[in-house]
């Protein structure tokens, strides 16, 4: 009931910047939190940044001070501004939405993933 479409990934040099976008559609009102995860080859998927419906944010220690998660007023777009990129940031980045389902259950929805490569 929630669809997520990501864009903005690509190749960037160390120290550069990228802005990832996630467009949400469907049952927007059911979303209680959104976030960005990333997964590098042979690594577990990890939370990068998250934002709740109330606007609270949290970040992985490795990206604090460099990455910023934000949303538009309609809550249909969520962004991840990535500055000071490092090779260690190279991964597939996934947009995630946590939404309320039936019987007060909580469902997770995922975007298709977008590749971010930081290399000279």
CNS distance restraints for C-alpha pairs under 8 A (distance, minus, plus):
assign (resid   1 and name CA) (resid  26 and name CA) 5.46 0.50 0.50
assign (resid   1 and name CA) (resid  27 and name CA) 5.60 0.50 0.50
assign (resid   2 and name CA) (resid  24 and name CA) 6.80 0.50 0.50
assign (resid   2 and name CA) (resid  25 and name CA) 5.75 0.50 0.50
assign (resid   2 and name CA) (resid  26 and name CA) 4.68 0.50 0.50
assign (resid   2 and name CA) (resid  27 and name CA) 5.53 0.50 0.50
assign (resid   2 and name CA) (resid  28 and name CA) 6.85 0.50 0.50
assign (resid   2 and name CA) (resid  97 and name CA) 7.89 0.50 0.50
assign (resid   2 and name CA) (resid 109 and name CA) 6.59 0.50 0.50
assign (resid   3 and name CA) (resid  24 and name CA) 5.66 0.50 0.50
assign (resid   3 and name CA) (resid  25 and name CA) 5.20 0.50 0.50
assign (resid   3 and name CA) (resid  26 and name CA) 6.09 0.50 0.50
assign (resid   3 and name CA) (resid 109 and name CA) 7.23 0.50 0.50
assign (resid   3 and name CA) (resid 110 and name CA) 7.71 0.50 0.50
assign (resid   3 and name CA) (resid 111 and name CA) 7.33 0.50 0.50
assign (resid   4 and name CA) (resid  22 and name CA) 6.32 0.50 0.50
assign (resid   4 and name CA) (resid  23 and name CA) 5.60 0.50 0.50
assign (resid   4 and name CA) (resid  24 and name CA) 4.72 0.50 0.50
assign (resid   4 and name CA) (resid  25 and name CA) 6.63 0.50 0.50
assign (resid   4 and name CA) (resid  95 and name CA) 7.04 0.50 0.50
assign (resid   4 and name CA) (resid  96 and name CA) 7.76 0.50 0.50
assign (resid   4 and name CA) (resid 109 and name CA) 7.48 0.50 0.50
assign (resid   4 and name CA) (resid 110 and name CA) 6.38 0.50 0.50
assign (resid   4 and name CA) (resid 111 and name CA) 4.75 0.50 0.50
assign (resid   4 and name CA) (resid 112 and name CA) 7.69 0.50 0.50
assign (resid   5 and name CA) (resid  22 and name CA) 5.49 0.50 0.50
assign (resid   5 and name CA) (resid  23 and name CA) 5.18 0.50 0.50
assign (resid   5 and name CA) (resid  24 and name CA) 6.69 0.50 0.50
assign (resid   5 and name CA) (resid  95 and name CA) 7.96 0.50 0.50
assign (resid   5 and name CA) (resid 111 and name CA) 5.52 0.50 0.50
assign (resid   5 and name CA) (resid 112 and name CA) 6.88 0.50 0.50
assign (resid   6 and name CA) (resid  20 and name CA) 7.13 0.50 0.50
assign (resid   6 and name CA) (resid  21 and name CA) 5.57 0.50 0.50
assign (resid   6 and name CA) (resid  22 and name CA) 4.44 0.50 0.50
assign (resid   6 and name CA) (resid  23 and name CA) 6.45 0.50 0.50
assign (resid   6 and name CA) (resid  94 and name CA) 7.72 0.50 0.50
assign (resid   6 and name CA) (resid  95 and name CA) 6.83 0.50 0.50
assign (resid   6 and name CA) (resid 111 and name CA) 6.23 0.50 0.50
assign (resid   6 and name CA) (resid 112 and name CA) 6.98 0.50 0.50
assign (resid   6 and name CA) (resid 113 and name CA) 6.68 0.50 0.50
assign (resid   6 and name CA) (resid 114 and name CA) 6.57 0.50 0.50
assign (resid   7 and name CA) (resid  20 and name CA) 5.83 0.50 0.50
assign (resid   7 and name CA) (resid  21 and name CA) 5.28 0.50 0.50
assign (resid   7 and name CA) (resid  22 and name CA) 6.58 0.50 0.50
assign (resid   7 and name CA) (resid 114 and name CA) 6.61 0.50 0.50
assign (resid   8 and name CA) (resid  18 and name CA) 6.98 0.50 0.50
assign (resid   8 and name CA) (resid  19 and name CA) 5.86 0.50 0.50
assign (resid   8 and name CA) (resid  20 and name CA) 4.48 0.50 0.50
assign (resid   8 and name CA) (resid  21 and name CA) 6.09 0.50 0.50
assign (resid   8 and name CA) (resid 114 and name CA) 7.45 0.50 0.50
assign (resid   9 and name CA) (resid  18 and name CA) 7.17 0.50 0.50
assign (resid   9 and name CA) (resid  19 and name CA) 7.64 0.50 0.50
assign (resid   9 and name CA) (resid  20 and name CA) 6.28 0.50 0.50
assign (resid   9 and name CA) (resid 114 and name CA) 5.34 0.50 0.50
assign (resid   9 and name CA) (resid 115 and name CA) 5.35 0.50 0.50
assign (resid   9 and name CA) (resid 116 and name CA) 5.03 0.50 0.50
assign (resid   9 and name CA) (resid 117 and name CA) 8.00 0.50 0.50
assign (resid  10 and name CA) (resid 114 and name CA) 7.88 0.50 0.50
assign (resid  10 and name CA) (resid 115 and name CA) 6.11 0.50 0.50
assign (resid  10 and name CA) (resid 116 and name CA) 5.09 0.50 0.50
assign (resid  10 and name CA) (resid 117 and name CA) 6.17 0.50 0.50
assign (resid  11 and name CA) (resid 116 and name CA) 6.16 0.50 0.50
assign (resid  11 and name CA) (resid 117 and name CA) 4.78 0.50 0.50
assign (resid  11 and name CA) (resid 118 and name CA) 5.96 0.50 0.50
assign (resid  11 and name CA) (resid 119 and name CA) 7.20 0.50 0.50
assign (resid  12 and name CA) (resid  16 and name CA) 6.02 0.50 0.50
assign (resid  12 and name CA) (resid  17 and name CA) 7.16 0.50 0.50
assign (resid  12 and name CA) (resid  18 and name CA) 7.57 0.50 0.50
assign (resid  12 and name CA) (resid 116 and name CA) 7.82 0.50 0.50
assign (resid  12 and name CA) (resid 117 and name CA) 6.30 0.50 0.50
assign (resid  12 and name CA) (resid 118 and name CA) 5.01 0.50 0.50
assign (resid  12 and name CA) (resid 119 and name CA) 6.32 0.50 0.50
assign (resid  12 and name CA) (resid 120 and name CA) 7.64 0.50 0.50
assign (resid  13 and name CA) (resid  85 and name CA) 7.63 0.50 0.50
assign (resid  13 and name CA) (resid 118 and name CA) 5.37 0.50 0.50
assign (resid  13 and name CA) (resid 119 and name CA) 5.01 0.50 0.50
assign (resid  13 and name CA) (resid 120 and name CA) 4.95 0.50 0.50
assign (resid  14 and name CA) (resid  84 and name CA) 7.03 0.50 0.50
assign (resid  14 and name CA) (resid  85 and name CA) 5.39 0.50 0.50
assign (resid  14 and name CA) (resid  86 and name CA) 5.11 0.50 0.50
assign (resid  14 and name CA) (resid  87 and name CA) 6.41 0.50 0.50
assign (resid  14 and name CA) (resid 118 and name CA) 5.75 0.50 0.50
assign (resid  14 and name CA) (resid 119 and name CA) 5.98 0.50 0.50
assign (resid  14 and name CA) (resid 120 and name CA) 6.43 0.50 0.50
assign (resid  15 and name CA) (resid  83 and name CA) 7.03 0.50 0.50
assign (resid  15 and name CA) (resid  84 and name CA) 4.20 0.50 0.50
assign (resid  15 and name CA) (resid  85 and name CA) 4.86 0.50 0.50
assign (resid  15 and name CA) (resid  86 and name CA) 6.37 0.50 0.50
assign (resid  16 and name CA) (resid  83 and name CA) 6.21 0.50 0.50
assign (resid  16 and name CA) (resid  84 and name CA) 5.56 0.50 0.50
assign (resid  16 and name CA) (resid  85 and name CA) 5.51 0.50 0.50
assign (resid  17 and name CA) (resid  81 and name CA) 7.50 0.50 0.50
assign (resid  17 and name CA) (resid  82 and name CA) 5.39 0.50 0.50
assign (resid  17 and name CA) (resid  83 and name CA) 4.45 0.50 0.50
assign (resid  17 and name CA) (resid  84 and name CA) 6.24 0.50 0.50
assign (resid  17 and name CA) (resid  85 and name CA) 6.18 0.50 0.50
assign (resid  18 and name CA) (resid  81 and name CA) 6.20 0.50 0.50
assign (resid  18 and name CA) (resid  82 and name CA) 5.22 0.50 0.50
assign (resid  18 and name CA) (resid  83 and name CA) 6.77 0.50 0.50
assign (resid  19 and name CA) (resid  79 and name CA) 6.75 0.50 0.50
assign (resid  19 and name CA) (resid  80 and name CA) 5.60 0.50 0.50
assign (resid  19 and name CA) (resid  81 and name CA) 4.47 0.50 0.50
assign (resid  19 and name CA) (resid  82 and name CA) 5.94 0.50 0.50
assign (resid  20 and name CA) (resid  79 and name CA) 5.50 0.50 0.50
assign (resid  20 and name CA) (resid  80 and name CA) 5.00 0.50 0.50
assign (resid  20 and name CA) (resid  81 and name CA) 6.45 0.50 0.50
assign (resid  20 and name CA) (resid  82 and name CA) 7.91 0.50 0.50
assign (resid  21 and name CA) (resid  77 and name CA) 6.77 0.50 0.50
assign (resid  21 and name CA) (resid  78 and name CA) 5.85 0.50 0.50
assign (resid  21 and name CA) (resid  79 and name CA) 4.59 0.50 0.50
assign (resid  21 and name CA) (resid  80 and name CA) 6.57 0.50 0.50
assign (resid  22 and name CA) (resid  77 and name CA) 5.53 0.50 0.50
assign (resid  22 and name CA) (resid  78 and name CA) 5.13 0.50 0.50
assign (resid  22 and name CA) (resid  79 and name CA) 6.27 0.50 0.50
assign (resid  22 and name CA) (resid  95 and name CA) 6.34 0.50 0.50
assign (resid  22 and name CA) (resid 111 and name CA) 7.91 0.50 0.50
assign (resid  23 and name CA) (resid  76 and name CA) 5.76 0.50 0.50
assign (resid  23 and name CA) (resid  77 and name CA) 4.68 0.50 0.50
assign (resid  23 and name CA) (resid  78 and name CA) 6.69 0.50 0.50
assign (resid  24 and name CA) (resid  28 and name CA) 7.01 0.50 0.50
assign (resid  24 and name CA) (resid  75 and name CA) 8.00 0.50 0.50
assign (resid  24 and name CA) (resid  76 and name CA) 5.04 0.50 0.50
assign (resid  24 and name CA) (resid  77 and name CA) 6.22 0.50 0.50
assign (resid  25 and name CA) (resid  76 and name CA) 6.83 0.50 0.50
assign (resid  27 and name CA) (resid  31 and name CA) 7.46 0.50 0.50
assign (resid  28 and name CA) (resid  75 and name CA) 7.69 0.50 0.50
assign (resid  28 and name CA) (resid  76 and name CA) 7.26 0.50 0.50
assign (resid  30 and name CA) (resid  99 and name CA) 5.06 0.50 0.50
assign (resid  30 and name CA) (resid 100 and name CA) 5.27 0.50 0.50
assign (resid  30 and name CA) (resid 101 and name CA) 7.56 0.50 0.50
assign (resid  31 and name CA) (resid  53 and name CA) 7.24 0.50 0.50
assign (resid  31 and name CA) (resid  97 and name CA) 6.46 0.50 0.50
assign (resid  31 and name CA) (resid  98 and name CA) 5.68 0.50 0.50
assign (resid  31 and name CA) (resid  99 and name CA) 4.07 0.50 0.50
assign (resid  31 and name CA) (resid 100 and name CA) 6.48 0.50 0.50
assign (resid  32 and name CA) (resid  52 and name CA) 5.95 0.50 0.50
assign (resid  32 and name CA) (resid  53 and name CA) 5.05 0.50 0.50
assign (resid  32 and name CA) (resid  97 and name CA) 7.69 0.50 0.50
assign (resid  32 and name CA) (resid  98 and name CA) 5.84 0.50 0.50
assign (resid  32 and name CA) (resid  99 and name CA) 5.51 0.50 0.50
assign (resid  32 and name CA) (resid 100 and name CA) 7.15 0.50 0.50
assign (resid  33 and name CA) (resid  50 and name CA) 7.13 0.50 0.50
assign (resid  33 and name CA) (resid  51 and name CA) 5.72 0.50 0.50
assign (resid  33 and name CA) (resid  52 and name CA) 4.06 0.50 0.50
assign (resid  33 and name CA) (resid  53 and name CA) 5.43 0.50 0.50
assign (resid  33 and name CA) (resid  97 and name CA) 5.92 0.50 0.50
assign (resid  33 and name CA) (resid  98 and name CA) 5.27 0.50 0.50
assign (resid  33 and name CA) (resid  99 and name CA) 7.18 0.50 0.50
assign (resid  34 and name CA) (resid  50 and name CA) 5.67 0.50 0.50
assign (resid  34 and name CA) (resid  51 and name CA) 5.47 0.50 0.50
assign (resid  34 and name CA) (resid  52 and name CA) 6.30 0.50 0.50
assign (resid  34 and name CA) (resid  53 and name CA) 7.93 0.50 0.50
assign (resid  34 and name CA) (resid  78 and name CA) 7.77 0.50 0.50
assign (resid  34 and name CA) (resid  95 and name CA) 7.41 0.50 0.50
assign (resid  34 and name CA) (resid  96 and name CA) 5.49 0.50 0.50
assign (resid  34 and name CA) (resid  97 and name CA) 4.36 0.50 0.50
assign (resid  34 and name CA) (resid  98 and name CA) 6.14 0.50 0.50
assign (resid  35 and name CA) (resid  47 and name CA) 7.48 0.50 0.50
assign (resid  35 and name CA) (resid  48 and name CA) 7.44 0.50 0.50
assign (resid  35 and name CA) (resid  49 and name CA) 5.47 0.50 0.50
assign (resid  35 and name CA) (resid  50 and name CA) 3.86 0.50 0.50
assign (resid  35 and name CA) (resid  51 and name CA) 6.01 0.50 0.50
assign (resid  35 and name CA) (resid  95 and name CA) 5.93 0.50 0.50
assign (resid  35 and name CA) (resid  96 and name CA) 5.13 0.50 0.50
assign (resid  35 and name CA) (resid  97 and name CA) 6.51 0.50 0.50
assign (resid  36 and name CA) (resid  47 and name CA) 6.28 0.50 0.50
assign (resid  36 and name CA) (resid  48 and name CA) 5.46 0.50 0.50
assign (resid  36 and name CA) (resid  49 and name CA) 5.34 0.50 0.50
assign (resid  36 and name CA) (resid  50 and name CA) 6.28 0.50 0.50
assign (resid  36 and name CA) (resid  80 and name CA) 7.55 0.50 0.50
assign (resid  36 and name CA) (resid  93 and name CA) 6.67 0.50 0.50
assign (resid  36 and name CA) (resid  94 and name CA) 5.63 0.50 0.50
assign (resid  36 and name CA) (resid  95 and name CA) 4.74 0.50 0.50
assign (resid  36 and name CA) (resid  96 and name CA) 5.97 0.50 0.50
assign (resid  37 and name CA) (resid  45 and name CA) 6.55 0.50 0.50
assign (resid  37 and name CA) (resid  46 and name CA) 5.43 0.50 0.50
assign (resid  37 and name CA) (resid  47 and name CA) 4.42 0.50 0.50
assign (resid  37 and name CA) (resid  48 and name CA) 5.10 0.50 0.50
assign (resid  37 and name CA) (resid  49 and name CA) 7.11 0.50 0.50
assign (resid  37 and name CA) (resid  93 and name CA) 5.64 0.50 0.50
assign (resid  37 and name CA) (resid  94 and name CA) 5.09 0.50 0.50
assign (resid  37 and name CA) (resid  95 and name CA) 6.45 0.50 0.50
assign (resid  37 and name CA) (resid  96 and name CA) 7.19 0.50 0.50
assign (resid  38 and name CA) (resid  45 and name CA) 5.55 0.50 0.50
assign (resid  38 and name CA) (resid  46 and name CA) 5.57 0.50 0.50
assign (resid  38 and name CA) (resid  47 and name CA) 6.64 0.50 0.50
assign (resid  38 and name CA) (resid  48 and name CA) 6.63 0.50 0.50
assign (resid  38 and name CA) (resid  91 and name CA) 5.81 0.50 0.50
assign (resid  38 and name CA) (resid  92 and name CA) 5.39 0.50 0.50
assign (resid  38 and name CA) (resid  93 and name CA) 4.24 0.50 0.50
assign (resid  38 and name CA) (resid  94 and name CA) 5.89 0.50 0.50
assign (resid  39 and name CA) (resid  43 and name CA) 6.15 0.50 0.50
assign (resid  39 and name CA) (resid  44 and name CA) 6.01 0.50 0.50
assign (resid  39 and name CA) (resid  45 and name CA) 4.38 0.50 0.50
assign (resid  39 and name CA) (resid  46 and name CA) 6.43 0.50 0.50
assign (resid  39 and name CA) (resid  91 and name CA) 5.25 0.50 0.50
assign (resid  39 and name CA) (resid  92 and name CA) 5.35 0.50 0.50
assign (resid  39 and name CA) (resid  93 and name CA) 6.60 0.50 0.50
assign (resid  40 and name CA) (resid  44 and name CA) 7.30 0.50 0.50
assign (resid  40 and name CA) (resid  45 and name CA) 7.43 0.50 0.50
assign (resid  40 and name CA) (resid  90 and name CA) 6.65 0.50 0.50
assign (resid  40 and name CA) (resid  91 and name CA) 4.30 0.50 0.50
assign (resid  40 and name CA) (resid  92 and name CA) 6.33 0.50 0.50
assign (resid  41 and name CA) (resid  91 and name CA) 7.33 0.50 0.50
assign (resid  47 and name CA) (resid  59 and name CA) 7.64 0.50 0.50
assign (resid  47 and name CA) (resid  60 and name CA) 6.53 0.50 0.50
assign (resid  48 and name CA) (resid  59 and name CA) 5.70 0.50 0.50
assign (resid  48 and name CA) (resid  60 and name CA) 5.13 0.50 0.50
assign (resid  48 and name CA) (resid  63 and name CA) 7.15 0.50 0.50
assign (resid  49 and name CA) (resid  57 and name CA) 7.14 0.50 0.50
assign (resid  49 and name CA) (resid  58 and name CA) 5.65 0.50 0.50
assign (resid  49 and name CA) (resid  59 and name CA) 4.35 0.50 0.50
assign (resid  49 and name CA) (resid  60 and name CA) 6.33 0.50 0.50
assign (resid  49 and name CA) (resid  68 and name CA) 7.74 0.50 0.50
assign (resid  49 and name CA) (resid  69 and name CA) 6.40 0.50 0.50
assign (resid  50 and name CA) (resid  57 and name CA) 5.49 0.50 0.50
assign (resid  50 and name CA) (resid  58 and name CA) 5.49 0.50 0.50
assign (resid  50 and name CA) (resid  59 and name CA) 6.64 0.50 0.50
assign (resid  50 and name CA) (resid  69 and name CA) 6.96 0.50 0.50
assign (resid  51 and name CA) (resid  55 and name CA) 5.81 0.50 0.50
assign (resid  51 and name CA) (resid  56 and name CA) 5.44 0.50 0.50
assign (resid  51 and name CA) (resid  57 and name CA) 4.42 0.50 0.50
assign (resid  51 and name CA) (resid  58 and name CA) 6.79 0.50 0.50
assign (resid  51 and name CA) (resid  69 and name CA) 7.03 0.50 0.50
assign (resid  51 and name CA) (resid  70 and name CA) 7.44 0.50 0.50
assign (resid  52 and name CA) (resid  56 and name CA) 5.33 0.50 0.50
assign (resid  52 and name CA) (resid  57 and name CA) 6.63 0.50 0.50
assign (resid  57 and name CA) (resid  69 and name CA) 7.45 0.50 0.50
assign (resid  59 and name CA) (resid  63 and name CA) 6.65 0.50 0.50
assign (resid  59 and name CA) (resid  64 and name CA) 5.98 0.50 0.50
assign (resid  60 and name CA) (resid  64 and name CA) 6.40 0.50 0.50
assign (resid  63 and name CA) (resid  67 and name CA) 5.61 0.50 0.50
assign (resid  66 and name CA) (resid  82 and name CA) 6.13 0.50 0.50
assign (resid  66 and name CA) (resid  83 and name CA) 5.13 0.50 0.50
assign (resid  66 and name CA) (resid  84 and name CA) 6.05 0.50 0.50
assign (resid  66 and name CA) (resid  85 and name CA) 7.76 0.50 0.50
assign (resid  67 and name CA) (resid  80 and name CA) 6.70 0.50 0.50
assign (resid  67 and name CA) (resid  81 and name CA) 5.48 0.50 0.50
assign (resid  67 and name CA) (resid  82 and name CA) 4.52 0.50 0.50
assign (resid  67 and name CA) (resid  83 and name CA) 6.04 0.50 0.50
assign (resid  68 and name CA) (resid  79 and name CA) 7.93 0.50 0.50
assign (resid  68 and name CA) (resid  80 and name CA) 5.63 0.50 0.50
assign (resid  68 and name CA) (resid  81 and name CA) 5.07 0.50 0.50
assign (resid  68 and name CA) (resid  82 and name CA) 6.67 0.50 0.50
assign (resid  69 and name CA) (resid  78 and name CA) 7.19 0.50 0.50
assign (resid  69 and name CA) (resid  79 and name CA) 5.57 0.50 0.50
assign (resid  69 and name CA) (resid  80 and name CA) 4.58 0.50 0.50
assign (resid  69 and name CA) (resid  81 and name CA) 6.40 0.50 0.50
assign (resid  70 and name CA) (resid  78 and name CA) 5.70 0.50 0.50
assign (resid  70 and name CA) (resid  79 and name CA) 5.21 0.50 0.50
assign (resid  70 and name CA) (resid  80 and name CA) 6.61 0.50 0.50
assign (resid  71 and name CA) (resid  75 and name CA) 5.88 0.50 0.50
assign (resid  71 and name CA) (resid  76 and name CA) 7.57 0.50 0.50
assign (resid  71 and name CA) (resid  77 and name CA) 5.59 0.50 0.50
assign (resid  71 and name CA) (resid  78 and name CA) 4.28 0.50 0.50
assign (resid  71 and name CA) (resid  79 and name CA) 6.00 0.50 0.50
assign (resid  72 and name CA) (resid  76 and name CA) 6.63 0.50 0.50
assign (resid  72 and name CA) (resid  77 and name CA) 5.57 0.50 0.50
assign (resid  72 and name CA) (resid  78 and name CA) 6.65 0.50 0.50
assign (resid  85 and name CA) (resid  89 and name CA) 6.49 0.50 0.50
assign (resid  85 and name CA) (resid 118 and name CA) 6.72 0.50 0.50
assign (resid  86 and name CA) (resid  90 and name CA) 7.58 0.50 0.50
assign (resid  86 and name CA) (resid 118 and name CA) 6.12 0.50 0.50
assign (resid  87 and name CA) (resid 117 and name CA) 7.35 0.50 0.50
assign (resid  87 and name CA) (resid 118 and name CA) 4.73 0.50 0.50
assign (resid  87 and name CA) (resid 119 and name CA) 5.91 0.50 0.50
assign (resid  88 and name CA) (resid 118 and name CA) 7.68 0.50 0.50
assign (resid  89 and name CA) (resid 116 and name CA) 7.59 0.50 0.50
assign (resid  89 and name CA) (resid 117 and name CA) 7.49 0.50 0.50
assign (resid  89 and name CA) (resid 118 and name CA) 6.74 0.50 0.50
assign (resid  90 and name CA) (resid 115 and name CA) 7.80 0.50 0.50
assign (resid  90 and name CA) (resid 116 and name CA) 5.42 0.50 0.50
assign (resid  90 and name CA) (resid 117 and name CA) 4.62 0.50 0.50
assign (resid  90 and name CA) (resid 118 and name CA) 5.49 0.50 0.50
assign (resid  91 and name CA) (resid 115 and name CA) 6.13 0.50 0.50
assign (resid  91 and name CA) (resid 116 and name CA) 5.58 0.50 0.50
assign (resid  91 and name CA) (resid 117 and name CA) 6.65 0.50 0.50
assign (resid  92 and name CA) (resid 113 and name CA) 5.89 0.50 0.50
assign (resid  92 and name CA) (resid 114 and name CA) 5.43 0.50 0.50
assign (resid  92 and name CA) (resid 115 and name CA) 4.41 0.50 0.50
assign (resid  92 and name CA) (resid 116 and name CA) 6.02 0.50 0.50
assign (resid  93 and name CA) (resid 113 and name CA) 5.32 0.50 0.50
assign (resid  93 and name CA) (resid 114 and name CA) 5.27 0.50 0.50
assign (resid  93 and name CA) (resid 115 and name CA) 6.20 0.50 0.50
assign (resid  93 and name CA) (resid 116 and name CA) 6.93 0.50 0.50
assign (resid  94 and name CA) (resid 110 and name CA) 6.62 0.50 0.50
assign (resid  94 and name CA) (resid 111 and name CA) 5.71 0.50 0.50
assign (resid  94 and name CA) (resid 112 and name CA) 6.72 0.50 0.50
assign (resid  94 and name CA) (resid 113 and name CA) 4.43 0.50 0.50
assign (resid  94 and name CA) (resid 114 and name CA) 6.58 0.50 0.50
assign (resid  95 and name CA) (resid 110 and name CA) 5.72 0.50 0.50
assign (resid  95 and name CA) (resid 111 and name CA) 5.10 0.50 0.50
assign (resid  95 and name CA) (resid 112 and name CA) 7.91 0.50 0.50
assign (resid  95 and name CA) (resid 113 and name CA) 6.97 0.50 0.50
assign (resid  96 and name CA) (resid 108 and name CA) 6.82 0.50 0.50
assign (resid  96 and name CA) (resid 109 and name CA) 5.62 0.50 0.50
assign (resid  96 and name CA) (resid 110 and name CA) 4.70 0.50 0.50
assign (resid  96 and name CA) (resid 111 and name CA) 6.51 0.50 0.50
assign (resid  97 and name CA) (resid 108 and name CA) 5.67 0.50 0.50
assign (resid  97 and name CA) (resid 109 and name CA) 5.13 0.50 0.50
assign (resid  97 and name CA) (resid 110 and name CA) 6.58 0.50 0.50
assign (resid  98 and name CA) (resid 106 and name CA) 6.60 0.50 0.50
assign (resid  98 and name CA) (resid 107 and name CA) 5.69 0.50 0.50
assign (resid  98 and name CA) (resid 108 and name CA) 4.63 0.50 0.50
assign (resid  98 and name CA) (resid 109 and name CA) 6.47 0.50 0.50
assign (resid  99 and name CA) (resid 106 and name CA) 5.55 0.50 0.50
assign (resid  99 and name CA) (resid 107 and name CA) 5.26 0.50 0.50
assign (resid  99 and name CA) (resid 108 and name CA) 6.38 0.50 0.50
assign (resid  99 and name CA) (resid 109 and name CA) 7.81 0.50 0.50
assign (resid 100 and name CA) (resid 104 and name CA) 6.15 0.50 0.50
assign (resid 100 and name CA) (resid 105 and name CA) 5.82 0.50 0.50
assign (resid 100 and name CA) (resid 106 and name CA) 4.60 0.50 0.50
assign (resid 100 and name CA) (resid 107 and name CA) 6.19 0.50 0.50
assign (resid 101 and name CA) (resid 105 and name CA) 4.89 0.50 0.50
assign (resid 101 and name CA) (resid 106 and name CA) 5.40 0.50 0.50
assign (resid 101 and name CA) (resid 107 and name CA) 6.12 0.50 0.50
